[in-house]
Amino acid sequence: MKLIVGLGNPGEKYAQTRHNVGWLVVDELARRAGGQWRKDGEAEVCEVRLGGLPGEKVLLVKPQTFMNTSGKAVWPLMSFYKLEGESLLVVQDDLDSPFGLLRFRMGGRHGGQNGVRDIIARLGHDRFPRLKIGISRPPAGRDPADWVLSKWREEERETLAELVRLGAGAAEMWAAQGLPEAQQAYNGTDLRPKPPPPPPVPPAEADPERS
């Protein structure tokens, strides 16, 4: 058994906010596998077999505790299934990465992400992989706490849909092949819009005195 936890806040109010991008990824995984969500303690869970894993089950998890106490939902599941940190993947938003970037990281500090902070505190260690999805820092003068709870802008939605699709594929590869292979395949994913090419340089005009 492996756990893939998408971080987010419960309730329609938060459904399309930046902080809930982890939920979007696990919802996409459940959709692909044809799974059904059910309540289990402080979480909604969906037991599936993902592509490439015909024999091993994966439990998709959406904590229902609000972001700052996500570990309250995760720790009992880890304990019940007797899982080590390497069997847990946390899909999270990442303020420190530009919107459009996706990368895996093994262990390390929470980086200010309060859901990860609480999971680390309740597990008693940080030895579990994360799939970080960039949401960018807020514009100058805007409170980061307000930014993460803001909804996606219309012009971001196409890139967001592609990020969610790629994030689900990355999580599937982690479950099927392990972290090193998933890192090699997906770290460096960059969906940021490319700057337009510079305008062509006009040809030099002929010097009439030289003709």
N, C-alpha and C positions, 0 to 999 in steps of 0.2 A: 504494500500500500504506500502511495505517495500522497502528499497534501499540496494542493496549489491554492493559496489564499490570495484573494483579491481584496485589497484594502479600499475602504469607502465608508460612507455614512448611510444609514437606512432612511427611507422615506422619499417620497416623490420630490420634495423640496431640493434634495441633493443629487437627484438622479443624473443630471447632465452637467455636474460641476467638475472642475479640474481634479479635485481631490478623489473623485470616484472613478478614475480611469482604470484602476485595478479591477473594479467590479465589471466594467465593460469587457475586459479581457476574459474573465472567467465566465461571464454570460455567453460570450462567443464560443468558448470551449464547450459549454453545455449544449448550445445550439447545434454545433457540429456533431456532437456525439448523440444527440437526441435524448439527453438526460432530463430528469425532472427534479426541481428543487423541493426540499422538505426541511422542516424545522428540526434542529438537533441542538438542544441546550441554548447557548447564546449565539448560535449561528444558523444560517441556511446552508445546507450542504446538498451536493449532487454527486452521486457515485457513478463514475463512467469508466469506460475503457477507451482510451484515446488511440488515434491512429498509430500503428506500429507497436501497440502493446496489447496483443490479443489475450494474454493471460493475466496481466497485472492490473489491478484496479487503481484508479486515481480518484481521490475525494476532492472535489472543488468546494471551496469554502468562501462564504460572504459573512463576515462577522456582523452581528446585529447590535453591537454594543456602543456604537459610535466610535469614530477613529481613535480617540485618545485612550480607549481601553480595549483595543483589538486583541491583546494578549489574553484577556478574559475568555474569549471565544476559542482561541487557538490552543492554549495550553491543555485544556481537558481533552481535546481530540488527539493531540500528540501523546498524552499520557494513556488514553484508552487504547490506542493502536500500538503503543510502545515503540514510537518512532524516534530516530535520531535526527539531528538537525539537517543532515544531508538529504533527508527525505521530504523536506519542507521547502517549497518555493513561495516567496512572498512577492506578489506583483504590486508595485507601488508607484505613485507619482513622485517626480523628482524635480524640486524647484531649481536645483543647481545645474540641470541640463537643459539646453534649449529645446523648445517644442519641436518635435520631429526626430529627436534622438532616442535610441533604445539601446540598453546595454545590460548585461548580467554583471553581478558582483557577488563574490563569495565573502560572507562575513563582514566584519568591520562595524564601525559606529553607526548610529541611526541617522546622522546628518541633519538633525532637526525634524525628521519625519516622526510625528508622535505615535502613529500606529506601530511603526517599527520599534520605537523606543519602548513601548509597553510590551511588545512581544519579547524583546530582549530581557526586560526586567522579569517577566513571569517565567520564561524558560531558564533564566539564570546564565545565559551565554548568548553570543552573537554568531555562532557557527552555523549559519544557514544561508543559502543563496537568495538573492533578490533579483528581480527583473525590474529595472528602473526605466520609467517612461517619462521623458522630459516634458515639463509643462512651462518652463522658462520662469525667470524672475519677474515680478510685477513691474509695471512702468514706474519711473521715478516718482516718489511721493505716495505710492499706494501701499497700504499695509499688506504684507504677505499673507496674514491670516484671512483677510478679506479676499485676496486674490485667489487662494486655493478653493474658496467656496463660491467663486464666480462661475457663471456658465460659459461654455465655449461660444466664441463668436461664429457667426455664420460662415465667414471666410476661412475658418479653421476646420470646419467639419469634414471636408474631403480628406485632408491630411490625417485627421483624427481617425476616420474610418479605416484608412490604410495602416495606421499605427496599431489599431486594435487587431486587425487581421494579422499583421506581422507578429504582434505580441502573442497572440494565440498560437501561431506556428512555432514561435520560439519556446513557449511553455511546453508544447507537445514534444519538441525535440529534446528539451531537458528531461522530460519524463521517460522518453524512449531510449535516449543515447547518453545522457549524462551531461554534466555541466561543461566540461572542457569542449566537447563537440558543439554544444549550443553557443558557447562564447565565441568560438571560432567562426561559426556561421552567422551570428547575429550582432556581435559587438561591432560597432562602426556603422550600424544602420543609421542613415541620415536622410530624412525626408524633408529637410528644410528647403524652402524654395530657392532655386539657384538664381543668383543675380543675373540680370539681362546682359547679353554680350555688349561690349562697347560698340558705338556706331562705327561703321567703316570709315576709314580715312579717305577723303576725296583725293583723286589723283592730282598730282602737282600740275598746275597750269604751265603750258609752254611759255618760255620767255620770248616775247616777240622780237627782241633785239638779237636773239641767237638764231632765229629762223632765216 
